[in-house]
Amino acid sequence: MTRDLAARGAAIALLAAIVGFAVGLISDGPGAFELAAFAATAAAGAAAGYFAFWRPSRALRRVVEAAGRIAEGELAQRVPDEPGPAGELTHAFNVMAGRVTTLFESVAFEHARLEAVFDASSDAMVALSADSTVRFLNPAATALFGMPMADAIGRRLIEVARDYELEALVMQAAARGAGQTAIISFGPARTPLRAAALPIREGGDWAVLLILTDLTEVQRLDQVRRDFVSNVSHELRTPLASIRALVETLQEGVAPEEQEEFLARIVRQVERLTTLVNELLDLSRIESGALQLQPERVSIGELMAEAAGLLQTRAEAGDVTIIVEGTELEVEADRAALLRVATNLLDNAVKWSPPGGRVWVEAVDEGDLVAITVRDEGPGIPEQDQPRVFERFFKSDASRSHAGVGLGLAIVKHLVRAHGGTASVRSRPGEGAAFTVRLPKRFVGRRRGAK
């Protein structure tokens, strides 16, 4: 149509000339001069009509071609500006093309941002149509379902997740137009998930967004909290019950020579309570980051010798020998905190050593780190208990008959972490246990007064 626009203009001009000539014939009659004039007029009219429509025809043809290329994805396509009335068309087209390009870029940016948010989320996210067909899912969802995105898209949710509860939740959200939530146990491992199916209004074929949150860590932390409350209650109840029984006995009356023994036992229970409360407060300060460290150059040999001296009386009472070896090393650390780490490790080793047993302390240079190991000849730690020995109040079945509240090793772990180090244990039942702390030679923790 655009190609013969100029030809149509010429035809219109020619028709006008014919009409004018016909009118002349009717009025004056034909003649040679009139015929020549008609031919000249017709030719001139046709030429004038053709050239009058030529520029608009060219402009319209270019607009049509450019529109086709834009439709194929060539968003940068534009048409040259034309003079005269045709210029209005080309200018309007170029403005429209620019706005279309801006709109597409905006949509692309929004899509990229949305995809980045989905990909960065640790929660599984699945976009579904109203019939629960999967339209999109993020990497967390592909990992949860164990199916690549390319295989999952286009399938029903029941085929991808293999869970009827999720399928029903999505269908309810789509049908009711309101969010639905549920706690489910997913997969063979019965992983606890919080499932939220949220309707998407005006989302096209995205009708429902399904968000799956793994509650494993939340439940673990909740269990730790319950265990902590239970353990604290137990540890407080035991000495308080002993103190109450002793006081009631004294109130009922005992022989004068026995009173001193009863009072001494009460004092021991009070000291046990005081130790428990102090260790809880210290552990709370360390975990919360409120403990501010004052690093200085510390000789491992001198520090371990001081710790061994503090435990010497208890070691001699149990006929245990403490041997300090190869400790001619230094680290930058808070001396008081490191001394507490050493005494807690030695106290634990002495407690578990048999009569006549030995406890070894050694330090090894590991480049940027210093590894300090305290090793005993005790009964060892069962393999299933080793991952939990640094937990608060943890006691294995074998350790429940020993004194202590189960906070010493937890304090060791958190003090070492505050220095940027690590704590670990290595043990075989019947062959003793070796506790190792690794500390950076140069202090990397939080200094006192630092913000």
C-alpha angles and dihedrals in degrees: 000000000000093000096061096042091104091045089054089052090053091048091052091051090048091051090051090053091050091050091050092048092050091053090051092051092052092052103039108011128241126301141161093259092049092051092052091046090050093053093048093046093048092049092047092047093049092049092046091048092048095051092041090059098035099088095045088047092052092045092049092048091052092048091052092049093047091048089054092051092048089051088055091054103268093129094170092064114124136167127233115257115255126210121243126013092336088063090068089059095048093045093050090048093051091049090050091047090051092051091048089052091050091048093050091048090050091050090048091050092048090049091050092049092047091049091048090053091049093047093048094050117103088205118087110249125191127181113207139181122238091271091052095256110155112245101168140356133181128233092264089058093048089052092048094048095038092227130114117246093243091057095044100049111092095022128106116260092243089061093049102039098025090212123122094197092061091046091052092046092054093047091051092051091049094047098044098036090225133106118267126199134186142162111235139174106234131204132345090307090056091229110192110240134179105218120198120183110194124186116234111216116212090000097133110221089354098090102154134024113209116201119190119193120193108230096186095105092041091054091045091053090047089052090049089052092050091047090049093052091045093049094046090049091050094046092049095043095054099059092036091054090049092049092049092050092048093048092048090051091051090049091054089053133258134196113281092241090057097050093080091055092050092049091049090053090050090051091052091052091048089051089050090053091047091051091049094050093045093049091048091051092046092048091048091051092048095048093047093051092242091122108097116202128213107206122207138155107286126190108222091207094054093043095050091045089054091048091048089051091053089053096040096099093051092044092052090048089057094039091243124148121214114209120192114199138178098356101143091126136106135211134184104244146126101280097209092049093047091048089055090051090052095047093047092051093046092045090053092048094048091047092056098040117104121234108286091021127137134225119206126204119191137165124207129195110234100175108261090010138061116214115207115192128190112193129185138184096233129129093282130231124282112248093240091056098048097084089056103044092100094052121109114268093357113154126172118223090259093052099053092088092057125087119254138083099243099249102105098086092041088057089049092054095049096044090051091048090051086060092049093255138118137237125209142165133219121190147149122200109263094013103080129246134273119206115196129191120189118203129183112246088226116054113250100168131096114294126218110272093018118133 
